[in-house]
């Protein structure tokens, strides 16, 4: 499978036949900027989970992020929920892990995917929010289905606040 991005560096590759594509986007030029590693579309399934898990772990080791965000379509088969838990646990050894679900995860059951993420030590934010403390700053990261009673406005442009 091949996807493209608006990034001027060329096509964005995802899938098993290519190396995991790591792209660094700088949202701030500060020397102490928070580093978030976004991993998405890993589609864990029987017989092909080892490669994307290994690539994600290698990327986390190389990048040393402050937080990892797993961005949906994490598993394609219920049999791989334990592999997801193990991956989250290994990623969590390096940095806190936040996760949201995707359409493939709905087919497995969002509650089952959520439980696997949480069992591995991750935080499920699909319908919630996480506040990541980085130095003196707090960065709010919300999921796509955040509840109206969360006290967080997804339309707010003030995501980064000084303490």
C-alpha positions, -999 to +999 in steps of 0.1 A: +000+000+000+013+034-008+001+068+004+012+103-004+015+133+018+016+170+013+051+170+026+075+182-001+100+153+008+081+129-014+057+100-009+049+088+025+054+050+027+034+027+049+030-010+050+052-041+053+072-038+021+088-005+030+108+007+059+088+027+084+089+063+072+099+088+100+093+124+093+102+152+117+079+182+118+090+211+139+062+231+154+085+251+175+121+262+171+127+260+208+156+239+219+134+223+245+104+216+223+083+186+231+090+156+208+059+136+198+063+104+178+031+095+158+027+059+148-004+050+128-018+023+105+003-006+119-026-031+112-013-059+134-025-093+121-014-129+121+019-135+105+028-099+099+029-082+133+066-086+140+078-062+113+057-031+122+063-037+159+100-039+154+100-008+132+080+012+157+103+001+185+134+010+165+119+044+157+112+052+193+147+042+203+162+064+176+139+094+181+138+094+220+103+111+220+087+127+250+054+110+241+042+084+216+008+087+199-006+056+183-030+069+158-055+042+149-059+011+128-038-007+153-051-043+149-068-062+121-074-094+140-085-101+176-056-126+180-031-096+178-045-078+209-018-093+230+009-082+205-006-047+208-004-048+246+032-060+244+041-033+219+026-006+241+045-019+271+078-018+252+071+017+239+060+028+274+095+019+286+108+048+265+079+074+267+043+077+278+020+062+251-013+077+241-037+060+217-068+065+196-087+039+175-094+038+138-120+021+116-102-013+116-102-011+154-140-006+154-143-040+136-124-057+165-142-036+191-129-003+204-133-015+240-111-045+233-084-024+216-087+002+245-082-026+270-052-039+252-036-005+251-043+001+288-031-033+297+003-024+281+005+008+302-008+032+276-035+058+279-066+056+257-077+091+246-101+083+217-129+099+236-109+119+260-079+141+266-044+137+280-023+164+294+014+159+289+037+178+311+069+189+294+092+210+315+071+240+327+045+235+299+014+213+297+004+201+263-032+189+258-038+161+233-074+151+225-089+122+208-113+125+178-144+117+198-138+139+229-168+142+251-186+176+254-183+174+292-145+171+292-139+208+297-117+209+266-126+228+235-112+211+204-116+244+185-093+262+209-060+272+195-044+274+229-030+239+233+002+249+250+001+267+283+028+280+307+024+270+343 
